[in-house]
Amino acid sequence: MMENFKMIAKTFFGFEEILAKELQQMGAQKVEQGVRMVSFVGDKGFMYKANLGLRTALKILKPIHNFRAYNDRALYTGIQSINWEQYLNVNQTFVVDVTLKSEHFNHSQFVALKTKDAIVDQFRDKYGKRPDIDKDYPDLRINIHIHDEQCSVALDTSGNSLHHRGYRSATNIAPINEVLAAGMLLLSGWDGSTHFLDPMCGSGTILAEAAMIACNIPANINRKEFAFEKWNDWDNDLFDKVIDSLMNKTREFHYTIKGYDKAPSAVLKAKDNIRNANLEEYVTISQENFFDTNKETQGPLHMVFNPPYGERLDIDLERFYREIGDTLKQGYQNTNAWFITANLEALKFVGLKPSRKIKLFNGKLEARLVKYEMYEGSKKAKFQQD
């Protein structure tokens, strides 16, 4: 019987609720929402499963110790009180990541250095030699979080942020973060039960995430590696079993997922990424200017996109957002259209009233995910028919 332990899944502001829901559906225990994080309980197999399957988590941490640290001496002593041989041997490498919100410490580099000293001194005292630091490919990634006087020490189970899904090749377009794309799709209610369109698809991230949600394909199935694969208790057979059980839960998809972009370079890039993700049978991409298109499919359409904004492209924002509104009104009836924008002023020019507005962050920029419901015929006609 594997033992259960507490874990913390980090996420973006605004995604806490959908991440908690993902964890509950996956079978996590004691799921509790915080700010930009959700804590939960599971065993080692569940730790593998969470890293492979969660769409809206950026990182999964495994807390191993908590103590009070009000100065550098208390920090050093607290770190030394952990038996590091449980997690690391003298010939391995490690790195320390630090997050600070404390009056007692104001330099994360200093905290990282003190932590490193406490760990290597423990090995040097016992063996006369010490593990090395490796910032790029460490065997163990240690996460230190100090809030006021509380110091929490955790092992990073993921390694690189989980938005590195493994399907996106180098890109010259400013692409949307994969976790942000997946979170937007889940917030929009996308579940694969209608046709889907991203009319400004860029390098295809929203399309890839939409297809994986529709088919219930694990988010990180294409990822090259996770930090826990270098741990002393790494269990390859268990990992393979977890992958098999997740892949057995994939499902058929009976609608279309389409992407448009007016730039030929974006279309090529998006096709490349969809191929890398093995999603070609579900996704088609064509070179089109959204403003010259009409809805192609019968029945309801679900649309999610990330229009370019002032920071990225030199465009006439007023005209651009007005054209979004006009195109939706004239060509896309029976459509739920969602998009994200960090330009809150520009929303006024769409000329439609959003039925939802959700506050999110796109990088450092405060943004809104907005929903426009385009009815079959006018709203008035719909009302008269009823």
C-alpha positions as CSV (number, residue, x, y, z in Angstrom):
1,M,0.0,0.0,0.0
2,M,1.5,3.4,-1.0
3,E,1.3,6.1,1.5
4,N,-0.7,9.3,0.9
5,F,0.9,12.7,1.3
6,K,-0.1,16.4,0.8
7,M,0.7,18.1,-2.5
8,I,0.3,21.6,-3.8
9,A,-0.7,22.4,-7.4
10,K,0.2,26.0,-8.5
11,T,-1.9,27.8,-11.1
12,F,-2.8,31.2,-12.5
13,F,-5.1,33.7,-10.8
14,G,-8.7,32.9,-11.7
15,F,-8.1,29.2,-12.3
16,E,-8.3,27.9,-8.7
17,E,-11.8,26.7,-9.0
18,I,-11.4,24.8,-12.3
19,L,-8.1,23.2,-11.0
20,A,-9.9,22.1,-7.9
21,K,-12.6,20.5,-10.1
22,E,-10.0,18.8,-12.2
23,L,-8.4,17.3,-9.1
24,Q,-11.7,16.1,-7.7
25,Q,-12.6,14.5,-11.0
26,M,-9.2,12.8,-11.0
27,G,-9.8,11.3,-7.6
28,A,-7.7,13.6,-5.3
29,Q,-8.5,13.7,-1.6
30,K,-8.9,16.7,0.7
31,V,-8.9,19.3,-2.2
32,E,-8.6,22.9,-0.8
33,Q,-8.4,26.1,-2.9
34,G,-6.0,28.8,-2.0
35,V,-4.7,31.8,-4.0
36,R,-3.1,30.7,-7.3
37,M,-2.9,27.2,-5.8
38,V,-4.9,24.2,-4.7
39,S,-3.7,21.7,-2.1
40,F,-4.7,18.0,-2.2
41,V,-3.8,14.6,-0.9
42,G,-2.8,11.5,-2.9
43,D,-0.1,8.8,-3.2
44,K,2.9,8.5,-5.6
45,G,0.9,7.1,-8.4
46,F,-1.5,10.1,-8.1
47,M,1.5,12.4,-8.1
48,Y,2.5,11.0,-11.5
49,K,-1.2,11.2,-12.7
50,A,-1.6,14.8,-11.6
51,N,1.6,15.9,-13.5
52,L,0.5,14.0,-16.6
53,G,-3.2,14.8,-16.6
54,L,-3.9,18.2,-15.0
55,R,-4.6,20.9,-17.7
56,T,-4.6,24.0,-15.4
57,A,-1.6,23.2,-13.1
58,L,1.7,25.0,-13.6
59,K,3.6,22.9,-11.1
60,I,3.0,20.2,-8.5
61,L,5.0,20.6,-5.2
62,K,5.4,18.0,-2.5
63,P,5.9,19.7,0.9
64,I,8.3,18.0,3.2
65,H,8.9,20.4,6.1
66,N,7.6,23.6,7.8
67,F,9.3,25.7,10.3
68,R,9.7,29.3,11.6
69,A,12.5,31.4,10.1
70,Y,12.9,34.9,11.3
71,N,16.7,35.2,10.5
72,D,19.4,33.5,8.5
73,R,20.5,31.3,11.5
74,A,16.9,30.0,12.0
75,L,16.7,29.3,8.3
76,Y,20.0,27.4,8.3
77,T,19.0,25.3,11.4
78,G,15.5,24.6,9.9
79,I,17.0,23.3,6.6
80,Q,19.6,21.3,8.5
81,S,16.9,19.6,10.6
82,I,15.8,17.7,7.4
83,N,17.4,14.4,6.7
84,W,18.5,15.2,3.1
85,E,19.7,11.7,2.4
86,Q,16.1,10.6,2.0
87,Y,16.0,12.7,-1.2
88,L,19.5,13.1,-2.4
89,N,22.9,11.3,-2.4
90,V,26.3,12.9,-2.3
91,N,26.9,12.3,-6.1
92,Q,23.7,14.0,-7.2
93,T,22.9,17.6,-8.1
94,F,20.3,20.0,-6.9
95,V,19.0,23.5,-7.3
96,V,16.9,25.8,-4.9
97,D,14.0,28.0,-6.1
98,V,12.8,30.6,-3.7
99,T,9.6,32.6,-3.3
100,L,9.6,35.3,-0.7
101,K,7.0,37.5,1.1
102,S,8.6,38.4,4.3
103,E,10.0,41.3,6.3
104,H,12.8,39.2,7.6
105,F,14.3,38.3,4.2
106,N,14.4,40.5,1.1
107,H,16.8,38.6,-1.3
108,S,15.8,35.3,-2.7
109,Q,19.4,34.7,-3.8
110,F,20.5,35.0,-0.2
111,V,17.9,32.5,0.9
112,A,18.9,30.1,-1.9
113,L,22.5,30.3,-0.8
114,K,21.8,29.8,2.9
115,T,19.6,26.7,2.0
116,K,22.4,25.3,-0.2
117,D,25.0,25.8,2.5
118,A,22.8,24.0,5.1
119,I,22.3,21.0,2.7
120,V,25.9,20.6,1.5
121,D,27.3,21.1,5.1
122,Q,25.1,18.1,6.2
123,F,26.7,15.9,3.5
124,R,30.3,17.3,4.0
125,D,30.2,16.6,7.7
126,K,29.2,13.0,7.1
127,Y,31.1,12.1,3.9
128,G,33.8,14.7,3.5
129,K,32.2,15.6,0.1
130,R,29.0,17.2,-1.1
131,P,26.3,17.2,-3.9
132,D,26.8,19.9,-6.6
133,I,24.4,22.6,-7.8
134,D,23.1,22.2,-11.4
135,K,20.7,25.0,-12.4
136,D,19.7,23.4,-15.8
137,Y,19.4,19.6,-15.2
138,P,19.3,19.0,-11.4
139,D,18.5,15.6,-9.9
140,L,16.4,17.4,-7.3
141,R,14.6,20.7,-7.4
142,I,13.9,22.2,-4.0
143,N,11.3,24.9,-3.5
144,I,11.5,27.3,-0.5
145,H,8.5,29.5,0.2
146,I,8.8,32.0,3.0
147,H,5.7,33.9,4.1
148,D,6.3,36.3,7.0
149,E,8.0,33.9,9.5
150,Q,6.7,30.6,8.0
151,C,9.2,28.7,5.9
152,S,7.8,25.8,3.8
153,V,10.2,23.4,2.1
154,A,8.9,21.4,-0.8
155,L,10.2,19.1,-3.6
156,D,9.3,20.2,-7.1
157,T,7.8,17.1,-8.7
158,S,7.3,18.7,-12.1
159,G,10.6,20.4,-13.1
160,N,10.0,22.9,-15.9
161,S,6.5,24.5,-15.7
162,L,3.8,22.2,-16.8
163,H,2.8,24.5,-19.6
164,H,5.8,23.1,-21.5
165,R,3.6,20.3,-22.9
166,G,6.2,19.1,-25.4
167,Y,4.2,19.7,-28.6
168,R,5.2,23.2,-29.5
169,S,8.3,23.7,-31.6
170,A,10.2,27.0,-31.5
171,T,7.9,29.9,-32.3
172,N,8.4,33.4,-33.6
173,I,4.9,34.5,-32.8
174,A,4.0,35.5,-29.2
175,P,2.0,32.4,-28.3
176,I,-0.5,32.0,-25.5
177,N,0.7,29.9,-22.5
178,E,-0.7,26.4,-22.8
179,V,-2.1,26.4,-19.3
180,L,-3.8,29.7,-19.9
181,A,-5.3,28.3,-23.1
182,A,-6.6,25.2,-21.4
183,G,-8.0,27.2,-18.5
184,M,-9.9,29.6,-20.8
185,L,-11.4,26.6,-22.7
186,L,-12.5,25.0,-19.4
187,L,-14.0,28.3,-18.1
188,S,-15.8,28.7,-21.4
189,G,-17.5,25.4,-20.8
190,W,-15.8,23.7,-23.8
191,D,-16.3,19.9,-23.5
192,G,-16.2,18.7,-27.1
193,S,-20.0,18.5,-27.7
194,T,-20.2,21.0,-30.6
195,H,-18.0,22.2,-33.5
196,F,-15.1,24.5,-32.5
197,L,-13.3,27.4,-34.1
198,D,-10.3,29.5,-33.3
199,P,-10.5,32.3,-35.9
200,M,-7.1,33.8,-35.0
201,C,-5.2,30.7,-34.2
202,G,-1.5,31.9,-34.3
203,S,0.7,28.9,-33.5
204,G,-2.3,26.7,-32.7
205,T,-2.1,26.4,-28.9
206,I,-5.8,26.9,-28.2
207,L,-6.6,24.3,-31.0
208,A,-4.3,21.7,-29.5
209,E,-5.7,22.2,-26.0
210,A,-9.3,22.1,-27.3
211,A,-8.6,18.8,-29.1
212,M,-7.0,17.2,-26.0
213,I,-10.0,18.3,-23.9
214,A,-12.5,17.0,-26.5
215,C,-10.8,13.6,-26.6
216,N,-9.8,13.5,-22.9
217,I,-6.2,13.1,-23.9
218,P,-3.8,13.8,-20.9
219,A,-2.4,17.3,-21.2
220,N,1.2,16.4,-20.7
221,I,1.4,13.1,-22.7
222,N,3.9,14.6,-25.1
223,R,6.2,16.1,-22.5
224,K,9.8,14.9,-22.5
225,E,10.4,14.6,-18.7
226,F,9.2,15.3,-15.2
227,A,11.4,16.1,-12.2
228,F,10.2,13.0,-10.3
229,E,11.9,10.7,-12.9
230,K,15.3,11.5,-11.3
231,W,14.1,10.8,-7.7
232,N,15.5,7.9,-5.7
233,D,12.0,6.4,-5.4
234,W,11.2,6.7,-9.2
235,D,9.0,3.8,-10.2
236,N,9.0,3.3,-14.0
237,D,6.4,0.5,-14.0
238,L,4.0,2.5,-11.9
239,F,4.4,5.5,-14.3
240,D,3.7,3.2,-17.3
241,K,0.6,1.9,-15.5
242,V,-0.7,5.5,-14.8
243,I,-0.1,6.4,-18.5
244,D,-2.1,3.3,-19.7
245,S,-5.0,4.0,-17.3
246,L,-5.2,7.7,-18.5
247,M,-5.0,6.7,-22.2
248,N,-7.8,4.1,-21.6
249,K,-10.1,7.0,-20.7
250,T,-9.7,8.9,-24.0
251,R,-12.9,9.3,-26.0
252,E,-14.1,9.6,-29.6
253,F,-14.9,13.1,-30.9
254,H,-17.6,13.6,-33.6
255,Y,-17.4,17.3,-34.5
256,T,-14.8,19.6,-36.2
257,I,-12.1,21.7,-34.7
258,K,-10.9,24.4,-37.1
259,G,-8.3,27.2,-37.0
260,Y,-7.9,30.3,-39.2
261,D,-5.0,32.7,-39.4
262,K,-4.4,35.3,-42.1
263,A,-0.6,34.9,-41.8
264,P,0.9,32.0,-43.8
265,S,3.8,31.7,-41.4
266,A,1.3,31.2,-38.5
267,V,-0.6,28.6,-40.4
268,L,2.6,26.6,-41.1
269,K,3.6,26.9,-37.4
270,A,0.2,25.8,-36.2
271,K,0.1,22.8,-38.5
272,D,3.6,21.8,-37.2
273,N,2.5,22.0,-33.6
274,I,-0.7,20.0,-34.2
275,R,1.4,17.3,-36.0
276,N,3.8,17.3,-33.0
277,A,0.8,16.7,-30.7
278,N,-0.5,13.8,-32.9
279,L,-3.8,15.7,-33.2
280,E,-4.0,16.0,-37.0
281,E,-7.1,13.8,-37.4
282,Y,-9.1,16.2,-35.2
283,V,-7.8,19.7,-36.3
284,T,-7.8,21.5,-39.6
285,I,-6.1,24.8,-40.1
286,S,-6.5,27.2,-43.1
287,Q,-5.2,30.6,-44.1
288,E,-8.2,32.9,-43.8
289,N,-8.9,36.4,-42.7
290,F,-11.6,36.0,-40.0
291,F,-13.2,39.3,-41.1
292,D,-14.0,37.7,-44.6
293,T,-15.5,34.5,-43.2
294,N,-19.0,33.2,-42.3
295,K,-19.9,30.2,-40.1
296,E,-19.4,27.0,-42.1
297,T,-21.0,24.4,-39.8
298,Q,-24.6,23.6,-39.0
299,G,-25.8,23.7,-35.4
300,P,-24.1,25.5,-32.5
301,L,-20.5,26.6,-32.7
302,H,-18.0,27.2,-29.8
303,M,-15.4,29.8,-30.5
304,V,-12.4,30.7,-28.3
305,F,-9.6,33.0,-29.4
306,N,-6.8,35.3,-28.4
307,P,-6.9,38.3,-30.7
308,P,-3.6,40.2,-31.2
309,Y,-3.3,43.3,-29.0
310,G,-1.4,46.6,-29.0
311,E,1.7,45.2,-27.3
312,R,2.2,42.6,-30.0
313,L,1.0,44.1,-33.3
314,D,0.7,47.6,-34.8
315,I,-3.0,47.7,-35.5
316,D,-5.8,50.2,-35.4
317,L,-7.5,48.8,-32.3
318,E,-10.8,50.6,-32.6
319,R,-11.3,49.4,-36.2
320,F,-10.0,45.9,-35.3
321,Y,-12.4,45.3,-32.4
322,R,-15.3,46.8,-34.3
323,E,-14.6,44.3,-37.1
324,I,-14.7,41.4,-34.6
325,G,-18.1,42.6,-33.5
326,D,-19.4,43.1,-37.0
327,T,-18.1,39.7,-38.2
328,L,-19.7,37.9,-35.3
329,K,-23.0,39.7,-35.8
330,Q,-23.2,39.2,-39.6
331,G,-21.6,35.8,-40.1
332,Y,-21.7,33.8,-36.9
333,Q,-25.3,33.2,-35.6
334,N,-25.8,30.4,-33.1
335,T,-22.3,30.8,-31.8
336,N,-20.8,31.2,-28.3
337,A,-17.8,33.4,-28.9
338,W,-15.2,33.8,-26.2
339,F,-11.9,35.8,-26.4
340,I,-9.3,37.2,-24.0
341,T,-8.0,40.7,-24.2
342,A,-5.6,42.8,-22.1
343,N,-6.9,45.9,-23.7
344,L,-10.0,46.7,-21.6
345,E,-10.7,49.9,-23.5
346,A,-10.9,48.1,-26.8
347,L,-13.9,46.0,-25.7
348,K,-16.1,49.1,-26.0
349,F,-15.6,49.0,-29.8
350,V,-16.9,45.5,-30.3
351,G,-20.4,46.9,-30.2
352,L,-21.9,43.9,-28.5
353,K,-22.7,43.4,-24.8
354,P,-20.7,40.5,-23.3
355,S,-22.8,38.0,-21.3
356,R,-19.8,37.1,-19.1
357,K,-16.5,38.8,-18.1
358,I,-13.9,36.9,-16.2
359,K,-10.8,38.6,-14.8
360,L,-7.5,36.7,-15.6
361,F,-3.9,37.6,-16.2
362,N,-2.1,37.1,-19.5
363,G,1.5,37.1,-18.2
364,K,1.8,40.3,-16.1
365,L,-1.1,42.0,-18.0
366,E,-4.5,42.1,-16.4
367,A,-7.0,40.7,-18.9
368,R,-10.7,39.8,-19.4
369,L,-12.1,36.6,-20.8
370,V,-15.4,37.8,-22.4
371,K,-18.3,35.8,-23.8
372,Y,-20.6,37.0,-26.6
373,E,-23.8,34.9,-27.3
374,M,-24.8,35.2,-31.0
375,Y,-28.3,34.0,-31.4
376,E,-30.0,32.4,-34.4
377,G,-31.6,35.4,-36.1
378,S,-32.0,38.5,-33.9
379,K,-32.8,38.2,-30.2
380,K,-36.1,40.0,-31.0
381,A,-37.1,37.4,-33.6
382,K,-36.2,34.6,-31.2
383,F,-38.4,36.3,-28.5
384,Q,-41.3,36.6,-31.0
385,Q,-41.0,32.9,-32.0
386,D,-41.3,31.9,-28.4
